[in-house]
């Protein structure tokens, strides 16, 4: 069986369970129908199916589990539905890009600069292990980059851009640094103490986007409109 058949079968299993939980027989019948439509052999034994679930978990971080009481398989989001949705969204994109050897005539990408996602793994590692990091940061209005030493606390996405939320050791303020303006990331061996009272959701509760309040309290604003508005 080719790698494309393996990936196509994984895709079918995931899409089947995205719609609704299912028994093994229901999944088997679904794969059998798709085999006839696509002229591939997608049907597998229960033993191979279990190996497929391990591969799906390993390759795509999508966790498919078995509910013994209902005797069905389902996608477990482990209390993080937004993370799981993004994983499935990324999987959809991967599958779309994987279907053709020549994409230029079918897919037209937005012209934009890289988003700095190559540093996501390193930043997550430094956050989880509370390690100080250094990087060169190019502000939009500055002509030259500046060296930053920060304590990384979290990653945040806003309008398809990624930011690392970190305390800048220059002034001890928590700031957001856009990953696409971050270069030469260095993860040091120096540890820091993660603040016990820091919570990303609470920190940005009254904020729009990535603008940090830095201790300012929210104010009540009364808006007035006419009937037409």
C-alpha positions in Angstrom: 0.0 0.0 0.0 1.4 3.4 -0.9 1.9 6.3 1.5 -0.9 8.2 -0.2 -3.3 5.4 0.5 -2.3 5.4 4.2 -2.8 9.1 4.5 -6.1 9.0 2.6 -7.3 6.3 5.0 -6.3 8.4 8.0 -8.2 11.3 6.4 -11.3 9.2 6.0 -11.2 7.9 9.6 -10.8 11.4 11.0 -13.5 13.0 8.8 -15.9 10.2 9.7 -15.4 10.8 13.4 -15.5 14.6 13.1 -19.1 14.3 12.1 -20.2 11.8 14.7 -18.8 9.0 16.9 -19.0 5.6 15.3 -18.6 1.9 15.9 -15.8 -0.1 14.3 -18.4 -1.7 11.9 -19.7 1.7 10.9 -16.2 2.9 10.2 -15.4 -0.3 8.3 -18.5 0.0 6.1 -17.6 3.6 5.4 -14.1 2.7 4.3 -15.5 -0.1 2.2 -17.8 2.4 0.3 -14.9 4.8 -0.2 -12.8 2.0 -1.5 -15.3 1.4 -4.3 -15.6 5.1 -5.0 -11.9 5.9 -5.1 -10.7 2.6 -6.3 -8.3 2.0 -3.4 -8.3 -0.6 -0.7 -9.1 1.3 2.5 -10.7 -1.5 4.5 -8.5 -2.9 7.3 -8.7 -5.4 10.1 -9.4 -4.2 13.6 -5.8 -4.8 14.6 -4.6 -2.6 11.7 -7.3 0.0 12.6 -5.8 0.3 16.1 -2.4 0.9 14.6 -3.9 3.6 12.4 -5.2 5.4 15.5 -1.7 5.3 17.0 -0.3 6.7 13.7 -2.9 9.5 13.6 -2.1 10.4 17.2 1.7 10.4 16.5 1.5 12.3 13.1 -1.3 14.8 13.7 -1.7 14.9 17.5 -5.4 13.9 17.0 -6.5 11.6 19.8 -9.1 9.0 18.9 -10.4 7.0 21.8 -12.9 4.2 22.4 -15.9 4.6 24.7 -16.5 1.2 26.2 -19.9 2.0 27.6 -21.3 3.1 24.2 -18.9 0.9 22.2 -18.0 3.7 19.8 -14.8 5.6 18.7 -14.7 9.4 19.1 -12.2 12.3 18.8 -11.1 13.4 22.3 -10.3 17.1 22.5 -9.1 16.6 26.1 -10.9 19.8 27.2 -9.1 21.9 24.6 -11.6 22.1 21.7 -10.0 25.2 20.2 -6.6 23.4 20.0 -8.3 20.3 18.5 -10.1 22.4 16.0 -6.9 24.0 14.9 -5.2 20.6 14.5 -8.0 19.5 12.3 -7.9 22.7 10.3 -4.2 22.1 9.8 -4.9 18.5 8.8 -7.4 19.7 6.2 -4.8 22.1 4.7 -2.2 19.3 4.7 -4.6 17.0 2.9 -5.5 19.7 0.3 -1.8 20.3 -0.5 -1.1 16.6 -0.7 -3.6 15.7 -3.4 -1.7 17.1 -6.3 1.9 17.2 -7.5 1.3 20.4 -9.3 -0.6 23.0 -7.2 0.0 26.3 -9.1 -3.1 26.0 -11.2 -5.5 25.1 -8.4 -4.3 27.0 -5.2 -3.5 30.6 -5.1 -1.7 31.6 -1.9 -1.9 35.0 -0.3 1.3 36.9 -0.8 2.7 37.6 2.6 6.0 37.3 4.5 6.6 34.2 6.7 4.8 34.4 10.1 7.8 33.2 12.2 6.1 29.9 13.0 9.5 28.2 12.7 10.1 29.4 16.3 6.9 28.0 17.8 8.5 24.8 18.9 11.4 26.5 20.6 9.2 29.1 22.3 6.9 26.4 23.6 9.9 24.5 25.0 11.2 27.6 26.8 7.7 28.4 28.2 7.1 24.8 29.5 10.6 24.6 31.0 10.7 28.3 32.3 13.9 29.2 30.4 15.0 32.7 29.6 15.3 33.5 26.0 17.1 36.1 23.9 16.2 37.4 20.4 16.6 40.3 18.0 13.4 42.2 17.6 12.6 44.6 14.8 9.8 47.1 15.7 7.7 48.4 12.8 8.9 52.0 13.4 12.5 51.3 14.3 15.2 51.1 11.6 17.4 48.7 13.5 16.6 45.6 15.6 17.2 45.5 19.3 18.3 42.6 21.5 15.7 41.5 24.0 16.0 39.3 27.1 12.7 38.1 28.3 10.8 35.6 30.4 8.3 33.9 28.0 4.9 33.2 29.5 2.6 32.2 26.7 1.8 32.2 23.0 -1.2 34.1 21.6 -2.7 34.3 18.2 -4.6 37.3 16.9 -5.8 37.8 13.3 -3.6 35.0 11.9 -0.5 36.4 13.6 1.4 34.7 16.4 2.8 36.5 19.4 4.9 35.5 22.4 3.8 37.1 25.7 6.8 37.8 27.8 8.2 40.0 30.5 10.9 42.2 29.1 13.8 42.3 31.5 14.7 45.8 30.4 11.7 47.4 32.2 9.9 44.3 33.8 6.7 44.9 31.7 4.8 42.1 30.1 4.7 42.7 26.4 3.6 41.0 23.2 6.3 40.3 20.6 5.2 39.3 17.0 6.9 36.2 15.9 7.4 37.5 12.3 9.5 40.3 13.7 11.6 38.0 15.9 15.0 36.8 14.7 18.0 34.8 16.1 16.1 33.1 18.9 18.4 31.8 21.6 17.0 29.6 24.4 19.3 30.0 27.4 19.9 27.6 30.3 18.9 30.2 32.9 15.6 29.4 34.7 13.0 31.9 35.8 10.1 31.6 38.1 6.7 31.6 36.3 4.4 34.1 38.2 1.8 32.2 40.1 -0.8 35.0 39.5 -0.4 35.3 35.7 -3.2 34.0 33.6 -3.4 34.8 29.9 -7.2 34.9 29.7 -7.5 37.1 32.8 -4.7 39.4 31.6 -6.4 40.1 28.3 -10.0 39.9 29.6 -10.7 43.5 28.9 -8.3 44.0 26.0 -8.7 44.0 22.3 -6.1 41.9 20.4 -2.7 41.9 21.9 -2.6 45.3 23.5 -1.7 44.7 27.1 -3.3 46.7 29.9 -0.2 46.7 32.1 -2.2 47.3 35.3 -4.8 49.8 34.0 -8.4 49.2 35.0 -11.2 48.9 32.5 -13.5 51.9 32.2 -17.3 51.8 31.5 -18.1 53.6 28.2 -21.6 54.6 27.2 -22.3 54.8 23.5 -25.2 56.7 22.0 -26.7 56.2 18.5 -29.6 57.6 16.6 -32.4 55.5 15.2 -30.8 55.1 11.8 -27.5 53.9 13.2 
